[in-house]
Amino acid sequence: MAKKKKIKELQPKIKVRLDSRTIITVRDESKLDFWREKYPNLEVIKDL
């Protein structure tokens, strides 16, 4: 018998520019705080 596929919950994504060359996608605010400690000048580009 075939198994049912699990449904993934889509979490909001936040696009962040760490420096002039590096852009990352962060899934939640706690991860954004983590990156903000390492890169105090980061910019939030877009909340997807």
C-alpha positions, 0 to 999 in steps of 0.5 A, a space after each residue: 500500500 502507498 503511504 500518504 504524503 506528509 503536508 509541510 507547513 510553509 513558514 514565512 521566509 525573510 531575505 537578509 543581506 549580510 554584507 555587500 555580496 551575501 544574501 541569505 534566507 531565514 525562516 524565523 525571527 530567532 534565526 534573524 537575531 542569531 545573524 544580527 549578532 554576527 552581522 550588526 549591519 545586516 539589512 532585511 530585504 524582503 519578508 516573503 
